């Protein structure tokens, strides 16, 4: 059982049965981790759904229309209007230019308007997505909880995969694999956070507000959450660009000079990748391009460092080789 929590050394020799047993044990650990994370996420599903509902616009974009989605905003406007009218009538009730009967009438009317204003919402409530099927609220909650459970258990899942594959790597390959194992989830989480904080809100506002005067925009929960999760997952995977370029450099396909020389073609390719990601609108595409270009520049710096390290290692081998030959 200890093998499940520590990597097997490169020198260890295991039979096929031992490898299959280790794989089964690690899969059991992964399943337990996902189950525990799923239970926690399902317990906190209200908070998770609130997080996913935050990018929705507060009110309908089409002002002046009596769409079903605009009724809460209309009641909020009516509440504020009644409060202003009550304030004006209260001023008249305190005016000495009115008769006592008129002041009493204005005072009673202002009190009634204040009661009516307090019975209505003073602010427009947050828009919520709609569900259609009988079981859709339950199944959608399960789906959202599962996605967040995978995200929470991702570090352990990657560790178990690394620990299982470690025996196939020698010492130099492990020195490369360990930083990649740390960087991969970090870059993915950074992409997810960037998508949520920067991309989703303007993208959803743009898509929901497009030609809003001709549509009654009701957002279905399943489609909204699928769109948000696809955007966050797509940008999270796109943030793996430095790792992909480092892998190509390690394989000898490209180097830092190649990236510097062909940066114009790289920008065009990044634009194509951003357009292919979920959310095919100009706002989302532009917001997705900016970090990818920065990651491309970061990749050039990382590849230059890797090339210099490889050159130093090659120079040391060249110096040591004549000594070994004479010895």
BALOBA-1460 file (C-alpha; in Angstrom, 3 decimals):
// residues 327
<rec num="1" residu="x" x="0.000" y="0.000" z="0.000"/>
<rec num="2" residu="x" x="2.951" y="2.322" z="0.575"/>
<rec num="3" residu="x" x="3.659" y="2.211" z="-3.138"/>
<rec num="4" residu="x" x="0.446" y="4.103" z="-3.748"/>
<rec num="5" residu="x" x="1.749" y="7.131" z="-1.864"/>
<rec num="6" residu="x" x="5.366" y="7.112" z="-3.023"/>
<rec num="7" residu="x" x="6.873" y="6.760" z="-6.505"/>
<rec num="8" residu="x" x="8.641" y="3.534" z="-7.388"/>
<rec num="9" residu="x" x="12.356" y="3.960" z="-7.949"/>
<rec num="10" residu="x" x="13.873" y="3.558" z="-11.389"/>
<rec num="11" residu="x" x="15.996" y="0.660" z="-10.098"/>
<rec num="12" residu="x" x="13.008" y="-1.344" z="-8.821"/>
<rec num="13" residu="x" x="12.048" y="-4.370" z="-10.840"/>
<rec num="14" residu="x" x="8.365" y="-5.291" z="-10.959"/>
<rec num="15" residu="x" x="6.520" y="-7.992" z="-12.842"/>
<rec num="16" residu="x" x="3.517" y="-7.317" z="-15.054"/>
<rec num="17" residu="x" x="1.224" y="-8.486" z="-12.269"/>
<rec num="18" residu="x" x="2.887" y="-6.053" z="-9.840"/>
<rec num="19" residu="x" x="2.465" y="-3.198" z="-12.326"/>
<rec num="20" residu="x" x="-1.209" y="-4.034" z="-12.799"/>
<rec num="21" residu="x" x="-1.682" y="-4.226" z="-9.036"/>
<rec num="22" residu="x" x="-0.013" y="-0.851" z="-8.607"/>
<rec num="23" residu="x" x="-2.166" y="0.643" z="-11.358"/>
<rec num="24" residu="x" x="-5.311" y="-0.708" z="-9.689"/>
<rec num="25" residu="x" x="-4.279" y="0.727" z="-6.317"/>
<rec num="26" residu="x" x="-3.565" y="4.150" z="-7.785"/>
<rec num="27" residu="x" x="-6.869" y="4.149" z="-9.663"/>
<rec num="28" residu="x" x="-8.657" y="3.327" z="-6.413"/>
<rec num="29" residu="x" x="-6.911" y="6.239" z="-4.688"/>
<rec num="30" residu="x" x="-7.919" y="8.556" z="-7.567"/>
<rec num="31" residu="x" x="-11.525" y="7.352" z="-7.409"/>
<rec num="32" residu="x" x="-11.668" y="7.908" z="-3.642"/>
<rec num="33" residu="x" x="-10.174" y="11.403" z="-4.023"/>
<rec num="34" residu="x" x="-12.707" y="12.340" z="-6.699"/>
<rec num="35" residu="x" x="-15.565" y="10.892" z="-4.603"/>
<rec num="36" residu="x" x="-14.523" y="12.884" z="-1.516"/>
<rec num="37" residu="x" x="-14.131" y="16.062" z="-3.587"/>
<rec num="38" residu="x" x="-17.507" y="15.422" z="-5.225"/>
<rec num="39" residu="x" x="-19.182" y="15.053" z="-1.826"/>
<rec num="40" residu="x" x="-17.690" y="18.337" z="-0.672"/>
<rec num="41" residu="x" x="-18.673" y="20.126" z="-3.907"/>
<rec num="42" residu="x" x="-22.221" y="18.757" z="-3.791"/>
<rec num="43" residu="x" x="-22.475" y="19.959" z="-0.190"/>
<rec num="44" residu="x" x="-21.410" y="23.435" z="-1.325"/>
<rec num="45" residu="x" x="-23.340" y="23.348" z="-4.634"/>
<rec num="46" residu="x" x="-25.198" y="26.595" z="-3.865"/>
<rec num="47" residu="x" x="-21.921" y="28.499" z="-3.645"/>
<rec num="48" residu="x" x="-20.601" y="26.869" z="-6.828"/>
<rec num="49" residu="x" x="-23.756" y="27.702" z="-8.776"/>
<rec num="50" residu="x" x="-23.576" y="31.276" z="-7.468"/>
<rec num="51" residu="x" x="-19.998" y="31.484" z="-8.766"/>
<rec num="52" residu="x" x="-21.080" y="30.300" z="-12.227"/>
<rec num="53" residu="x" x="-24.092" y="32.655" z="-12.272"/>
<rec num="54" residu="x" x="-21.995" y="35.743" z="-11.483"/>
<rec num="55" residu="x" x="-21.033" y="36.560" z="-15.117"/>
<rec num="56" residu="x" x="-24.720" y="36.924" z="-16.070"/>
<rec num="57" residu="x" x="-25.939" y="40.513" z="-16.613"/>
<rec num="58" residu="x" x="-28.052" y="41.992" z="-13.824"/>
<rec num="59" residu="x" x="-30.961" y="43.135" z="-15.985"/>
<rec num="60" residu="x" x="-32.183" y="42.722" z="-19.505"/>
<rec num="61" residu="x" x="-30.238" y="44.725" z="-22.089"/>
<rec num="62" residu="x" x="-33.358" y="45.973" z="-23.859"/>
<rec num="63" residu="x" x="-34.544" y="48.886" z="-21.730"/>
<rec num="64" residu="x" x="-38.135" y="49.970" z="-22.182"/>
<rec num="65" residu="x" x="-39.477" y="46.555" z="-23.171"/>
<rec num="66" residu="x" x="-41.679" y="44.479" z="-20.906"/>
<rec num="67" residu="x" x="-39.868" y="41.179" z="-21.425"/>
<rec num="68" residu="x" x="-40.380" y="38.452" z="-18.876"/>
<rec num="69" residu="x" x="-36.710" y="38.709" z="-17.931"/>
<rec num="70" residu="x" x="-37.139" y="42.458" z="-17.323"/>
<rec num="71" residu="x" x="-40.030" y="42.273" z="-14.809"/>
<rec num="72" residu="x" x="-37.797" y="42.230" z="-11.694"/>
<rec num="73" residu="x" x="-36.022" y="45.323" z="-12.986"/>
<rec num="74" residu="x" x="-39.398" y="46.993" z="-13.614"/>
<rec num="75" residu="x" x="-40.510" y="46.409" z="-10.012"/>
<rec num="76" residu="x" x="-37.253" y="47.869" z="-8.726"/>
<rec num="77" residu="x" x="-37.747" y="50.965" z="-10.863"/>
<rec num="78" residu="x" x="-41.349" y="51.253" z="-9.630"/>
<rec num="79" residu="x" x="-40.172" y="51.041" z="-6.008"/>
<rec num="80" residu="x" x="-37.713" y="53.879" z="-6.494"/>
<rec num="81" residu="x" x="-40.347" y="55.959" z="-8.319"/>
<rec num="82" residu="x" x="-42.879" y="55.459" z="-5.506"/>
<rec num="83" residu="x" x="-40.268" y="56.482" z="-2.940"/>
<rec num="84" residu="x" x="-39.535" y="59.685" z="-4.859"/>
<rec num="85" residu="x" x="-43.250" y="60.461" z="-5.155"/>
<rec num="86" residu="x" x="-43.738" y="59.866" z="-1.419"/>
<rec num="87" residu="x" x="-40.863" y="62.263" z="-0.693"/>
<rec num="88" residu="x" x="-42.421" y="64.956" z="-2.885"/>
<rec num="89" residu="x" x="-45.833" y="64.534" z="-1.242"/>
<rec num="90" residu="x" x="-44.188" y="64.653" z="2.190"/>
<rec num="91" residu="x" x="-42.673" y="68.006" z="1.258"/>
<rec num="92" residu="x" x="-46.118" y="69.275" z="0.247"/>
<rec num="93" residu="x" x="-47.588" y="67.990" z="3.507"/>
<rec num="94" residu="x" x="-45.074" y="70.101" z="5.433"/>
<rec num="95" residu="x" x="-45.722" y="73.195" z="3.351"/>
<rec num="96" residu="x" x="-47.560" y="76.019" z="5.162"/>
<rec num="97" residu="x" x="-49.099" y="77.216" z="1.894"/>
<rec num="98" residu="x" x="-51.521" y="74.259" z="1.981"/>
<rec num="99" residu="x" x="-54.642" y="73.986" z="4.053"/>
<rec num="100" residu="x" x="-54.761" y="71.638" z="7.002"/>
<rec num="101" residu="x" x="-57.049" y="69.265" z="5.105"/>
<rec num="102" residu="x" x="-54.698" y="69.186" z="2.094"/>
<rec num="103" residu="x" x="-51.648" y="68.620" z="4.300"/>
<rec num="104" residu="x" x="-53.372" y="65.696" z="6.018"/>
<rec num="105" residu="x" x="-54.345" y="64.250" z="2.629"/>
<rec num="106" residu="x" x="-50.798" y="64.626" z="1.290"/>
<rec num="107" residu="x" x="-49.393" y="63.066" z="4.461"/>
<rec num="108" residu="x" x="-51.699" y="60.016" z="4.228"/>
<rec num="109" residu="x" x="-50.924" y="59.581" z="0.535"/>
<rec num="110" residu="x" x="-47.147" y="59.818" z="1.171"/>
<rec num="111" residu="x" x="-47.426" y="57.176" z="3.908"/>
<rec num="112" residu="x" x="-49.320" y="54.833" z="1.568"/>
<rec num="113" residu="x" x="-46.735" y="55.339" z="-1.183"/>
<rec num="114" residu="x" x="-43.897" y="54.618" z="1.283"/>
<rec num="115" residu="x" x="-45.584" y="51.366" z="2.308"/>
<rec num="116" residu="x" x="-46.026" y="50.400" z="-1.342"/>
<rec num="117" residu="x" x="-42.387" y="51.252" z="-2.116"/>
<rec num="118" residu="x" x="-41.143" y="49.146" z="0.823"/>
<rec num="119" residu="x" x="-43.158" y="46.165" z="-0.410"/>
<rec num="120" residu="x" x="-41.272" y="46.192" z="-3.744"/>
<rec num="121" residu="x" x="-37.571" y="45.392" z="-4.257"/>
<rec num="122" residu="x" x="-35.358" y="48.467" z="-4.250"/>
<rec num="123" residu="x" x="-32.655" y="46.916" z="-6.443"/>
<rec num="124" residu="x" x="-32.836" y="44.671" z="-9.498"/>
<rec num="125" residu="x" x="-32.101" y="41.053" z="-8.484"/>
<rec num="126" residu="x" x="-29.434" y="39.001" z="-10.209"/>
<rec num="127" residu="x" x="-30.643" y="37.177" z="-13.289"/>
<rec num="128" residu="x" x="-30.757" y="33.413" z="-12.926"/>
<rec num="129" residu="x" x="-30.624" y="30.761" z="-15.649"/>
<rec num="130" residu="x" x="-33.775" y="28.775" z="-16.317"/>
<rec num="131" residu="x" x="-34.344" y="25.020" z="-16.276"/>
<rec num="132" residu="x" x="-36.823" y="23.223" z="-18.518"/>
<rec num="133" residu="x" x="-36.944" y="19.536" z="-17.635"/>
<rec num="134" residu="x" x="-38.334" y="18.098" z="-14.391"/>
<rec num="135" residu="x" x="-34.986" y="16.652" z="-13.318"/>
<rec num="136" residu="x" x="-32.765" y="19.293" z="-14.908"/>
<rec num="137" residu="x" x="-32.037" y="21.231" z="-11.665"/>
<rec num="138" residu="x" x="-30.803" y="18.032" z="-9.996"/>
<rec num="139" residu="x" x="-28.778" y="16.680" z="-12.943"/>
<rec num="140" residu="x" x="-27.254" y="20.092" z="-13.642"/>
<rec num="141" residu="x" x="-26.195" y="20.406" z="-9.995"/>
<rec num="142" residu="x" x="-24.597" y="16.950" z="-10.154"/>
<rec num="143" residu="x" x="-22.718" y="17.867" z="-13.346"/>
<rec num="144" residu="x" x="-21.380" y="21.135" z="-11.929"/>
<rec num="145" residu="x" x="-20.316" y="19.394" z="-8.700"/>
<rec num="146" residu="x" x="-18.465" y="16.721" z="-10.688"/>
<rec num="147" residu="x" x="-16.571" y="19.287" z="-12.782"/>
<rec num="148" residu="x" x="-15.435" y="21.156" z="-9.668"/>
<rec num="149" residu="x" x="-14.507" y="17.855" z="-7.996"/>
<rec num="150" residu="x" x="-12.174" y="17.039" z="-10.894"/>
<rec num="151" residu="x" x="-10.603" y="20.490" z="-10.582"/>
<rec num="152" residu="x" x="-10.065" y="20.128" z="-6.827"/>
<rec num="153" residu="x" x="-8.572" y="16.643" z="-7.075"/>
<rec num="154" residu="x" x="-6.397" y="17.467" z="-10.114"/>
<rec num="155" residu="x" x="-3.087" y="17.790" z="-8.179"/>
<rec num="156" residu="x" x="-3.497" y="14.333" z="-6.619"/>
<rec num="157" residu="x" x="-4.549" y="12.816" z="-9.960"/>
<rec num="158" residu="x" x="-1.446" y="14.225" z="-11.646"/>
<rec num="159" residu="x" x="0.769" y="13.030" z="-8.810"/>
<rec num="160" residu="x" x="-0.577" y="9.482" z="-9.066"/>
<rec num="161" residu="x" x="-0.021" y="9.496" z="-12.837"/>
<rec num="162" residu="x" x="3.527" y="10.803" z="-12.353"/>
<rec num="163" residu="x" x="4.301" y="8.243" z="-9.649"/>
<rec num="164" residu="x" x="3.070" y="5.401" z="-11.865"/>
<rec num="165" residu="x" x="5.129" y="6.514" z="-14.882"/>
<rec num="166" residu="x" x="8.248" y="7.401" z="-12.871"/>
<rec num="167" residu="x" x="9.989" y="3.978" z="-13.152"/>
<rec num="168" residu="x" x="10.194" y="4.418" z="-16.931"/>
<rec num="169" residu="x" x="12.237" y="7.624" z="-16.538"/>
<rec num="170" residu="x" x="15.938" y="7.873" z="-15.800"/>
<rec num="171" residu="x" x="17.454" y="10.482" z="-13.481"/>
<rec num="172" residu="x" x="17.884" y="13.213" z="-16.117"/>
<rec num="173" residu="x" x="14.377" y="12.687" z="-17.459"/>
<rec num="174" residu="x" x="12.955" y="12.902" z="-13.946"/>
<rec num="175" residu="x" x="14.657" y="16.273" z="-13.462"/>
<rec num="176" residu="x" x="12.681" y="17.479" z="-16.458"/>
<rec num="177" residu="x" x="9.413" y="15.724" z="-15.587"/>
<rec num="178" residu="x" x="9.136" y="17.022" z="-12.008"/>
<rec num="179" residu="x" x="9.025" y="20.764" z="-12.900"/>
<rec num="180" residu="x" x="6.569" y="19.974" z="-15.680"/>
<rec num="181" residu="x" x="4.335" y="18.129" z="-13.240"/>
<rec num="182" residu="x" x="4.317" y="21.220" z="-11.004"/>
<rec num="183" residu="x" x="3.891" y="23.726" z="-13.841"/>
<rec num="184" residu="x" x="1.098" y="21.900" z="-15.694"/>
<rec num="185" residu="x" x="-1.625" y="22.203" z="-13.006"/>
<rec num="186" residu="x" x="-0.393" y="25.683" z="-12.088"/>
<rec num="187" residu="x" x="-0.740" y="26.927" z="-15.654"/>
<rec num="188" residu="x" x="-4.105" y="25.196" z="-16.037"/>
<rec num="189" residu="x" x="-5.490" y="26.786" z="-12.872"/>
<rec num="190" residu="x" x="-4.093" y="30.161" z="-13.975"/>
<rec num="191" residu="x" x="-5.924" y="29.770" z="-17.292"/>
<rec num="192" residu="x" x="-9.175" y="28.844" z="-15.541"/>
<rec num="193" residu="x" x="-8.920" y="31.840" z="-13.182"/>
<rec num="194" residu="x" x="-8.090" y="34.176" z="-16.069"/>
<rec num="195" residu="x" x="-11.063" y="32.893" z="-18.071"/>
<rec num="196" residu="x" x="-13.421" y="33.347" z="-15.140"/>
<rec num="197" residu="x" x="-12.248" y="36.799" z="-14.046"/>
<rec num="198" residu="x" x="-11.485" y="38.383" z="-17.426"/>
<rec num="199" residu="x" x="-13.123" y="36.518" z="-20.293"/>
<rec num="200" residu="x" x="-16.510" y="35.147" z="-19.191"/>
<rec num="201" residu="x" x="-18.294" y="38.313" z="-18.056"/>
<rec num="202" residu="x" x="-17.672" y="40.475" z="-21.168"/>
<rec num="203" residu="x" x="-18.184" y="37.459" z="-23.436"/>
<rec num="204" residu="x" x="-21.572" y="36.568" z="-21.918"/>
<rec num="205" residu="x" x="-22.661" y="40.224" z="-21.864"/>
<rec num="206" residu="x" x="-21.726" y="40.590" z="-25.532"/>
<rec num="207" residu="x" x="-23.471" y="37.403" z="-26.616"/>
<rec num="208" residu="x" x="-26.573" y="38.073" z="-24.502"/>
<rec num="209" residu="x" x="-26.788" y="41.707" z="-25.570"/>
<rec num="210" residu="x" x="-26.388" y="41.085" z="-29.302"/>
<rec num="211" residu="x" x="-29.640" y="42.129" z="-31.041"/>
<rec num="212" residu="x" x="-31.341" y="42.035" z="-27.639"/>
<rec num="213" residu="x" x="-34.122" y="44.305" z="-28.891"/>
<rec num="214" residu="x" x="-35.309" y="41.442" z="-31.095"/>
<rec num="215" residu="x" x="-35.102" y="38.607" z="-28.551"/>
<rec num="216" residu="x" x="-36.345" y="37.728" z="-25.104"/>
<rec num="217" residu="x" x="-33.086" y="36.356" z="-23.714"/>
<rec num="218" residu="x" x="-33.731" y="33.496" z="-21.332"/>
<rec num="219" residu="x" x="-30.560" y="31.583" z="-20.500"/>
<rec num="220" residu="x" x="-30.836" y="27.825" z="-20.015"/>
<rec num="221" residu="x" x="-28.741" y="26.615" z="-17.090"/>
<rec num="222" residu="x" x="-27.200" y="23.579" z="-18.794"/>
<rec num="223" residu="x" x="-26.113" y="25.535" z="-21.872"/>
<rec num="224" residu="x" x="-24.714" y="28.380" z="-19.748"/>
<rec num="225" residu="x" x="-22.654" y="26.081" z="-17.524"/>
<rec num="226" residu="x" x="-21.445" y="24.017" z="-20.491"/>
<rec num="227" residu="x" x="-20.316" y="27.221" z="-22.212"/>
<rec num="228" residu="x" x="-18.513" y="28.520" z="-19.109"/>
<rec num="229" residu="x" x="-16.795" y="25.198" z="-18.375"/>
<rec num="230" residu="x" x="-15.718" y="24.771" z="-22.009"/>
<rec num="231" residu="x" x="-14.272" y="28.300" z="-22.085"/>
<rec num="232" residu="x" x="-12.402" y="27.819" z="-18.811"/>
<rec num="233" residu="x" x="-11.132" y="24.355" z="-19.785"/>
<rec num="234" residu="x" x="-10.131" y="25.530" z="-23.269"/>
<rec num="235" residu="x" x="-8.167" y="28.513" z="-21.959"/>
<rec num="236" residu="x" x="-6.652" y="26.337" z="-19.222"/>
<rec num="237" residu="x" x="-5.362" y="23.940" z="-21.887"/>
<rec num="238" residu="x" x="-4.183" y="26.847" z="-24.064"/>
<rec num="239" residu="x" x="-2.099" y="28.044" z="-21.111"/>
<rec num="240" residu="x" x="-0.030" y="24.853" z="-21.511"/>
<rec num="241" residu="x" x="1.658" y="26.515" z="-24.517"/>
<rec num="242" residu="x" x="5.053" y="26.984" z="-22.774"/>
<rec num="243" residu="x" x="5.140" y="23.300" z="-21.813"/>
<rec num="244" residu="x" x="4.319" y="22.213" z="-25.361"/>
<rec num="245" residu="x" x="7.084" y="24.410" z="-26.782"/>
<rec num="246" residu="x" x="9.546" y="23.166" z="-24.164"/>
<rec num="247" residu="x" x="8.688" y="19.618" z="-25.176"/>
<rec num="248" residu="x" x="9.364" y="20.413" z="-28.831"/>
<rec num="249" residu="x" x="12.645" y="22.039" z="-27.856"/>
<rec num="250" residu="x" x="13.633" y="18.963" z="-25.819"/>
<rec num="251" residu="x" x="12.827" y="16.783" z="-28.839"/>
<rec num="252" residu="x" x="15.051" y="18.971" z="-31.031"/>
<rec num="253" residu="x" x="12.215" y="20.175" z="-33.287"/>
<rec num="254" residu="x" x="12.487" y="23.898" z="-32.453"/>
<rec num="255" residu="x" x="14.627" y="26.255" z="-30.395"/>
<rec num="256" residu="x" x="14.462" y="29.829" z="-29.111"/>
<rec num="257" residu="x" x="15.896" y="31.187" z="-32.369"/>
<rec num="258" residu="x" x="13.072" y="29.540" z="-34.316"/>
<rec num="259" residu="x" x="10.424" y="31.153" z="-32.138"/>
<rec num="260" residu="x" x="12.070" y="34.581" z="-32.389"/>
<rec num="261" residu="x" x="12.478" y="34.380" z="-36.150"/>
<rec num="262" residu="x" x="8.898" y="33.293" z="-36.903"/>
<rec num="263" residu="x" x="7.014" y="35.335" z="-34.299"/>
<rec num="264" residu="x" x="4.713" y="36.899" z="-36.922"/>
<rec num="265" residu="x" x="3.467" y="33.487" z="-38.034"/>
<rec num="266" residu="x" x="3.101" y="32.520" z="-34.380"/>
<rec num="267" residu="x" x="0.806" y="35.492" z="-33.719"/>
<rec num="268" residu="x" x="-1.380" y="34.473" z="-36.671"/>
<rec num="269" residu="x" x="-1.484" y="30.889" z="-35.373"/>
<rec num="270" residu="x" x="-2.406" y="32.146" z="-31.888"/>
<rec num="271" residu="x" x="-5.253" y="34.165" z="-33.423"/>
<rec num="272" residu="x" x="-6.515" y="31.013" z="-35.147"/>
<rec num="273" residu="x" x="-6.285" y="29.045" z="-31.893"/>
<rec num="274" residu="x" x="-8.132" y="31.778" z="-29.990"/>
<rec num="275" residu="x" x="-10.863" y="31.823" z="-32.639"/>
<rec num="276" residu="x" x="-11.192" y="28.032" z="-32.381"/>
<rec num="277" residu="x" x="-11.657" y="28.136" z="-28.610"/>
<rec num="278" residu="x" x="-15.230" y="28.221" z="-27.209"/>
<rec num="279" residu="x" x="-16.908" y="31.608" z="-27.347"/>
<rec num="280" residu="x" x="-16.563" y="32.595" z="-31.026"/>
<rec num="281" residu="x" x="-17.105" y="36.333" z="-30.646"/>
<rec num="282" residu="x" x="-14.676" y="39.244" z="-31.104"/>
<rec num="283" residu="x" x="-14.547" y="40.099" z="-27.398"/>
<rec num="284" residu="x" x="-13.698" y="36.565" z="-26.263"/>
<rec num="285" residu="x" x="-11.192" y="36.052" z="-29.084"/>
<rec num="286" residu="x" x="-9.316" y="39.270" z="-28.261"/>
<rec num="287" residu="x" x="-9.236" y="38.493" z="-24.546"/>
<rec num="288" residu="x" x="-7.983" y="34.972" z="-25.222"/>
<rec num="289" residu="x" x="-5.245" y="36.161" z="-27.583"/>
<rec num="290" residu="x" x="-3.559" y="38.558" z="-25.139"/>
<rec num="291" residu="x" x="-2.349" y="35.983" z="-22.559"/>
<rec num="292" residu="x" x="-1.374" y="33.498" z="-25.301"/>
<rec num="293" residu="x" x="0.928" y="36.093" z="-26.865"/>
<rec num="294" residu="x" x="2.467" y="36.781" z="-23.439"/>
<rec num="295" residu="x" x="2.914" y="33.040" z="-22.877"/>
<rec num="296" residu="x" x="4.611" y="32.805" z="-26.272"/>
<rec num="297" residu="x" x="7.093" y="35.492" z="-25.216"/>
<rec num="298" residu="x" x="7.623" y="33.668" z="-21.919"/>
<rec num="299" residu="x" x="8.283" y="30.485" z="-23.903"/>
<rec num="300" residu="x" x="11.053" y="32.240" z="-25.835"/>
<rec num="301" residu="x" x="12.748" y="33.169" z="-22.553"/>
<rec num="302" residu="x" x="12.373" y="29.632" z="-21.182"/>
<rec num="303" residu="x" x="13.729" y="28.080" z="-24.369"/>
<rec num="304" residu="x" x="16.740" y="30.411" z="-24.322"/>
<rec num="305" residu="x" x="17.496" y="29.316" z="-20.772"/>
<rec num="306" residu="x" x="17.057" y="25.662" z="-21.753"/>
<rec num="307" residu="x" x="19.300" y="26.091" z="-24.802"/>
<rec num="308" residu="x" x="22.030" y="27.721" z="-22.705"/>
<rec num="309" residu="x" x="21.862" y="24.913" z="-20.165"/>
<rec num="310" residu="x" x="22.067" y="22.308" z="-22.929"/>
<rec num="311" residu="x" x="25.037" y="24.141" z="-24.463"/>
<rec num="312" residu="x" x="26.867" y="24.189" z="-21.117"/>
<rec num="313" residu="x" x="26.205" y="20.487" z="-20.629"/>
<rec num="314" residu="x" x="27.496" y="19.733" z="-24.118"/>
<rec num="315" residu="x" x="30.613" y="21.826" z="-23.501"/>
<rec num="316" residu="x" x="31.320" y="19.975" z="-20.258"/>
<rec num="317" residu="x" x="30.967" y="16.635" z="-22.045"/>
<rec num="318" residu="x" x="33.348" y="17.835" z="-24.780"/>
<rec num="319" residu="x" x="35.941" y="18.879" z="-22.193"/>
<rec num="320" residu="x" x="35.647" y="15.648" z="-20.210"/>
<rec num="321" residu="x" x="35.828" y="13.345" z="-23.241"/>
<rec num="322" residu="x" x="39.565" y="13.938" z="-24.079"/>
<rec num="323" residu="x" x="40.474" y="13.437" z="-20.428"/>
<rec num="324" residu="x" x="38.658" y="10.126" z="-20.360"/>
<rec num="325" residu="x" x="40.354" y="9.064" z="-23.567"/>
<rec num="326" residu="x" x="43.855" y="9.846" z="-22.266"/>
<rec num="327" residu="x" x="43.115" y="8.219" z="-18.932"/>
